[in-house]
Every structure is written in structure tokens, then in C-alpha cells.
Amino acid sequence: MRICYVAFQFWPSIGGSQSQAEKQARYLQKSGQDVLVVTLRHQKSWRAHEEHSSFPIIRIGGLYKHDGTLRAGRFGHLFSDLLLFLTLWRLRRSYDLIHTLQLSPLAVVAVLVGHLTHKPVIVGIQNTGPYDHMSEKPYEQKPSGTPQDQARNIERETSKEVGGDIAFLVQTAWGGRRMLKYLRQSNAYYQILSSRSYAYLMQHGFRPEQIVHIPNGIDTQQFYPVIWQGDMAPPQERVLFCVARLEYAKGIDILLQAWAYMLALPAGWRDGIRPRLCLVGDGSRRAELEQMAVDLNIQESVDFWGTRHDIAWLLQESWGFVLPSRWEGMPNALLEAMACGLPCIATWVSGSEDIIEQGINGLLVPPEEPQHLAYALRLVLEDTRLARQLGQKGYEKVLRYYQLDSTVQRCLTFYRYLLASQDCQQDVPGCAQSSDISPEEWQHYE
């Protein structure tokens, strides 16, 4: 098969969806498929054409700012959209299907080209946004007298930040509502990563036969346990890692509040234990979060490590993992930590709630609740036996359901089904349209 990936961001950009897409592309290439990646040229200094990991990358430009950064805002995307259309049309004999990895104006262009060329198109849904009660919850104006008050209000101005792929498309792209209407009426398929995403798409008018559930997968040859907590004497310094962008959606401010609550508890539980929190990742909120740690007087036990490229080794050397997100799609960082056998704490949001079974292979807490999170942090740090149990069960779940080879094989099976269906439409009068294929049918196709 000849597969064209269309990605809003791809290598050398850093992020969960980019990393997942690159791993899938490599796996598909190794399995004998032809892979082509078409993405945006976010920096003018990047090459327009490049070979990466044995597959070609074509980067689409547009209008650039004075500093060489691509304009991809509300109107800037229109120029890139036009160039993408021309590129996909020119390359139409080089691919059999298009798989666009994010819901964006690029996905609309891909669906249009797929319609004109009679090629199947799959659109990935990465993010469902916050719970309804979170998105409607006003952030109160409070006097910033205590560090806790400051911590609660530091992100107040960004509390209205767009969450969820559909809301992002509608609010940030010119003509977003018309784009959404066109996508709903098209014959494209929508790959969801979590069970919550199904209801999310249905609530926005997408047809159930358009939706297919294929979660992310992890390379367990790269991420694996080195030693279980119970196989050696528990160390005094117990390091909890959080691997996340330092942005509002990831809830790092809530984690810092929780860490402060935990350290303020009577110190008896910490006899012989030195808790440490390491934040791996960067983002626009880093300076504010570093100042928050100072205001909360927890800077001595919190490290900001920035971007790292040795995540597997860091996880293998740590005690546990925490991800305090306000919303997610399917968190790769959480899967990677579980694949390394770490006891994991996450919030009750899309994706995380599919991966973690409460109290069996991890701990779930409500988002925006630092006191609940503080209690979970303490449990994982002080209870060695619980930590070992959660880590081992989490590792077993990743092996059973979330290995990269099995999830990519599901993609391949779906691709074959769509292409076979497409051949049927072209060769047999009266054959069912691709929009009539149900998720149950393709799962049984070999």
C-alpha cells in the first residue's frame, strides 16, 4: 500500500502526536508499505523536501513572519491550505489513501482531495477537550494574598483556552464552522483514540459509521521495566516524573499545588523518604510555573528539566509517574511510563480513564483537584507494595492492549478494508459506499 500521512506538525517538531506519527510511519515502512509524509514547514529554515527514517517528508510553506515562523493563524492557514491542495493533487498518483493525523484545516483539504480523486481519507481526532463542567466553570477573582491563591489564579486568564479538536477548528480557523459541516457530510473516516471520543464526535453530529477506534501504541522494545520497586531496597530519594508540555491543558499548576499540599501534611509519613518531583518538558508557561514553585516554597524539591531526548532512561530510573492533565486524547507519556513498569497517577480524563483501572494498575483523580492529587502522590511515595502492584499491572495492560505493532496492524487492516471497498465501488455497480462500512465490519476483515 502507498500511504500519505498529512500532519499539522511532524519531525523536527516535538510532541506526543508527532512522536506517535513518526513511530507509526517507521513501522509501516518496515512492514513493506510505502509512506509519504506531507506536513507544514513551520520554520522557513527547514528544508522543503527531506528523507527521514527512510521515508520522504514534503513540507508545505505559506506566509512567514519576519522571524521566519509560518503564519498558521485564523487567516494565515489559507495560503498553506492552497499549497497543500496543489501538492496533494500533484502527488495523487503516488498514494492510495490519505491519513491526516489531526483535525485541522489541512484535514479539510485532504478530505476534498480524497473526494476528487476517489481515494479513502482517515482523519485522526487527537483531543476531546475538557469535561463540560470544567469548560463551563468560571475562575473566580480572588485576592492573591497566599501562595495557594496565587497558584489558583495564575492561569485564570487562560481558563478560556480552547480545548478539543472541534472547538479548536471552529474558533481558530477562518470558515471553521463551514469546514466542520463539510467534514460531517463527507465520506471520510475518523480515527478516535479513546472511548470518550466516540460520544464527543456523536455530540457534534458525526455519523457513527464514520468513527473507528484505534488507540495509540508504544514501542515496548524502547520502553520497558529495568527493575521492579520490590526487587531492591526502596531508595530514600523517590523521584516522581511528569513528562508534559508546560501549557495550561497539562495542569502542571495543579500538580505544584498538590505537591505543596502533600509536603504540608504532618511529616511522619516521610520518615526515611525524600520526595522529589521532576518536570520534563517546556512551554510558554515555564516562567510562571517556576515562580509558582517559589511562591509555594517547594522549589527545593521540584526540578524543571526542560526538553529531554532520553525519556525512556529517565522513566526507567524513577520511582513513579504523574500526569495532571485538564484534558487529553490518548496520553503517550502515560503509556510510556506504564510500559516502564512505573506506578502511575493521572486525572480522570479522556484516554487516561481507558488506560488506568482505578486502584488496579494506577490511580485516577479528578482534574482541578489538588488535594485529591496530593493524597494519591503520598500513597505512591510511601507504599512500596502498592507502587509495585500498580507498576506491574500497568505494564501487563500495555503489553496486552497498547503495543505499537498491534495498533499499527489494526491500522493496516483498516487500510486494506477501505481499499478493498474502494475497488468494489469502482468495479461493481451498486456496491455499498465507504460510508456504509461499520466499525465492526472492518475489524473482522483480513
N, C-alpha and C positions, 0 to 999 in steps of 0.2 A: 504494500500500500504506500501511497505517497500522501503524507500528512502535512498540512500547512498550519503551523501554530501562529496565531496572531495575539500579541501580548502588548499591553499598555506599557509595561516595564519588563525588561529582561536583562540578562548579564550585560554590562558590569554593575547594574543596579543591585542593591542588596535588600532582601525582604523575603518573607515566608512564601508568597505566591511565586516570586521569581525563582527562588531556590527549588521549589517543588516542580515548576515547569522545566527547569534545566535538567533535573534528575529524570523526569519522565521522558524528555527528548532523548537523553543519552540511552535510556533503557530501550526505547523504541528503535533507535539506531542499531543497537547491539542485537536486537531481535530480528533484524533484517528489513526493517521498514525505512523508507526514505523520509527524512524530516527536514522541513524548511521552516525557519522562524522569521516572521516579519514583525518588527517592533518599532517603537519610536526612537528617534535619535535625540535624546533629551539634552545632550551636550553637543554643540557644534563641533567640538574637537574629536568626538567619537567617529570612527570610520563608518561609512555608509554601507560597505559590504565587508564581511569578515567570515572566516571559518573558525568555529569554536566547538571543541569536543567532537570534531569530525562531521558537524552539520553546518550548513551556511546560515548566516544571520544577515538579513537585509533591514537596514534602519531607515525609517521614513522621517524626513525633516519637516519644515514648515517655517513659521515666523520665529525669529530668535530675538531675545533681549540683548542689550548691549554687552552683558557679561557672557554671552554665548549659550544661555539657557533657553530651551524651547518654550515658546508660549503655548500652553495647553489649557488655558482657562476657558471662560464661558464662550468667547468668540475665537480665540486663537486656535482651538481644535479644528475649526472648519478647514483651514488650509492643510493640516495634516490628514484630515479625513479625505479630502480630494486626492491628495498624493497616494494615500493608501488604496483608494478605489482604482486609480490608474495602475498602481503596482500589481494589485491582485488580478486585475483584468489582463495585464500584460503576461502574467505568470500562469494564467488559467489552465494551460496545458501541462503544467509542472506539478499539479497536485490533484488528488481525488476527492478530498474533503478538507474543510476548514474547521479547526478547533480554536476558538478565541477564548482566552483564559480569564478575562474579566469582562464584566458588564460595563461598557463604556461606549462613547460614540464610535469607536473602532469596531465594536461588535455589530453595530447597526450597518456599517459599511460592509462588513463581512457577510452579514445575512443578505444584504442587497445583491452582492456579487454572487453569492450562492444561488439566489433565486434566478439571476440572469444566466448563469452557467449550468443550472440544474445539478448543482453539487450539494451534498449534505453539509449542514453547518451546526456545530455544537457551541453553545455559549456557557462559559463557566460562571457560576454565582459564588463569589468568594465570601460575602459578608451579608448578614441579615440585619445588622444594626441592633440597637438596644431593645430591651423589653418595652412594651407600650407604657408601663407605669414609670419607667425610667425616662423615656423621651418626653413624657408629659410633666415630670416632676420639676417644679421650679426650684432654683437655687436661691435660698434666702439671703438677703443682705444682712450680715451680722457684723457687729463691731469686731475689729481684728485685734482684740485685747490679748488673747492667749495664743500660743503656738498652734493649738488644736483648731482654733477659729481661723487662723491664717491658713492652715493646711486645708480646711474645708472650703475656703473661698478662693484659693489661689487659681483654680481653674474655672471660676464662676463665669467669666466672660466667654469661655469656650464650651459651656454646658449645652449650647445650642448647635454644637458641631454636627455636621451631617453624619449619620450613621446608616449603613446599609447601602448595598449597591444601587437599588432602585431609587432611593431618595437622592443619592449622590448624582445619578444620571440626570434626574429631573431638575435638581437645584443648581447644578454646576455647568450644564451644557446648554447652549442656545438651542431652542427647539426640543428640549429634553422630553416634554410630555408627548410630542408627536412621535419622537423616536420610540418611546415606551409603547405607544399604541401600535406602531408598526411592528415591533417585536412580538407583541401579544398576538397579532393577526398572522404572523409568518409561520412557516413550517419548520423553523429552527427548533433544535432541542436544547434543553437547559440542564447542565450538569450541576447538581447540588452536592454539597459536601457533608451536610448534616440533616438529621430528621426534621429539625425546626425549619429548615429552608423550604421544605415542601409546603407547609402552611403559609410561609412567607410569600411564595410565588402565587399560590392559590388566592390569597387575600388581595393580590394585585392583578388578578384577572387572567393569569396564565392557565392554560388548559392542562389537566393532569397528565394527558398522554404526551405532553411536551417535556415532561420532567423525568430525569433519570438520576438515581442516587449512586455516585461513585466517589467514595471518600479519598482523602489524601493517603499516601503510603510513605513508609520510612525505610531507608536502606539499612537493614539490620546488620550488614557487614561493616558499616561505618559506625553505627550507634549500637552499642551492646554493653552489658554489665562487665566490669572488670573484677569487682569483688562485692559481695553482699555485706550489708552492715553487720549482720550477725556472725560473720566468719572471722571477725577480728575484734579486739578490744575497742569499744567505742572511743573515738577521739574526744579530747576536751573541746577543741575548737570545731564546731559544727556549722558548716557553711551551707546556706541556702542560696541557690541561684535563681535569678529571674532573667530570662532572655526575652527581651521585648524592645520595640521602639519606644523611645521616651516621648510618647504622644498621649493625648487625652484618652483615646479609646482603650489604652492598655492599663489604665487605672493605677499607675505607679504611685500617685499621690495617696491613694487609699492604702497601698501597701506600706508606705512610710508611716502613715498614721497608725496602722495596725502594729508595726514594729515598735513604735513608741509606746502604745498601749501595753504590748507584751512585756517590754523591759520595765514598765512602771509597776507591774504586778509584784507582790511580795517575792523577794529574791530567793526564797528557799528552794524553789524548783530548779534553780540554776546552779545549785551546788555542783562543782566539778564540770560545768558546761560553759563554754564561751560562744554564744551565738554570733554569727556573722552573716550579713546579707550582702550579696554581690549582684549588682545590676549590670547586665551585659546588653549593650545596645546604645544607640544615640538617637537624637531627635531634637525638635525645636523647643522642647520643654526642659532640656537638661539643666540649664542655669537655674530655673525656678525650682526644680526638684532638689538640686544641690543646696540651694538656700533653705528650702523646706527642711531638709535633714538637719541643718544647723539650727534653725528655729526650734525644732523638736528636740534638740540636744541628743541626737542619735548618730552624729557624724562619725564618732569613733568606731561604730560597729557596722557602718554602711560604706561600701565601696562602689564608685561609679567607674566601670572599666571601659566604657565606650564600645566601639565595634571590635569584635574579635573574629578570627577565622579558624580558631581551634576549639569550636564549641563541643565537639564530641569528647575531647580530652578534659575540658573543664567539667563537663557533666560527670564523667567517669570518676573524677577526683572529689566530687562534692557529696554532701550528706543528703540533700533533698532539693526540691524544686517548687517554685510558686509562680502562678500566673494570675494576677488580679484583674483581668480584663473587664471592661464595661460591656464589651460585645466582641464577638469573634465570628468566624465562619467555621474553620476546622484548624485549630492551632497546631502548626507543625512543631513549634518549640515544645509543646506539651507531649506530643507523640515521641519526640526525640529523647526527652527526659525519661519517659516511661520505658523506652527501648533500652536505656542505660540502667534500668532497674532502680530508679530513684523513687522514693515516696513523694507523691505529687499533691499539691493543693491548687485548686483552680476555682473560678467562680461559676455559678450556675447559669451559663450562657450557651448559645448555640455551639455545637461541636464538642466543647468540654463535657457537656452533660451526656453526650453519646459515648465518649471515651471512658469516663470515670463512673464506676458504680460506687455509690456513696458508702464509705467505710470498708469496702472490699479491696479495691485496687487504687484508692485515692480518696481525697477529701474534697467535697464541694461546699462552698459558702456562697451566700447571696452577694451579688455585686453591690458596691457602695456601702458595705457594712464592715468597717474596720475592726469593730470589737469581735465579730464572728471570726474574721480572718485571724485576729490575734490569738484566739483560742486554738484554732487549727495549727498555727505556727508553733505554738507551745507544745501541742500534742506530738507533732512530728519531731521536734527537737529533743524532747525529754524521754519519749517512749521508744526505746530501741527496738523492742519486739514488734510494736505496731509499725514502725518505719520499715522493718524488714518485710513484714507481711504485705504492706501496701506496695512496696517496690517489686516484690516477686510476682504478685498478682497482676500488677500493671504490665510488667514485662511479658507475661503469658498472654495478656489480651492483645498486645501489639503483634506478637508472633501469630496469633490466631486470625486477626482481622485486618491489620494495618501494615503488612509488609508491602514494600514497593512493588515487588514482582507480581503479587496477586492483584493489586489495584490497577496496575498498568495492563495486566492481562484482561481485566474487566473492560478497560477502555478499548483494547484491541477487539474483543468480542463484539462490543457495541459498534465499533467502526465497520467490522465485517457485515454485521446485520444491516447497517444503513446502506452500505454499498450494494449488498445483495438486493435490498429493497429498491434501490435506485435503478439497478439493472432491470428488475421486474417491471417498474413503471415504464421504462423506455421500450421494453421488448414485448410486453403482454398487454393488450388492450383491456381496460377495466381493472387493472391491478390496483390494490389499495395504495393510497397516497402515504408518504412517510409520516404524516401527522396522525395516521391511524394506528401506528405501532405503539403498543403499550409497553411500559417498563418491564412487565412480567414476561412478555414475549421475547424480548431481546436477551434476557438473562438465560433463556434456555437454548439460544442459538449457538451452534458450534461451527 
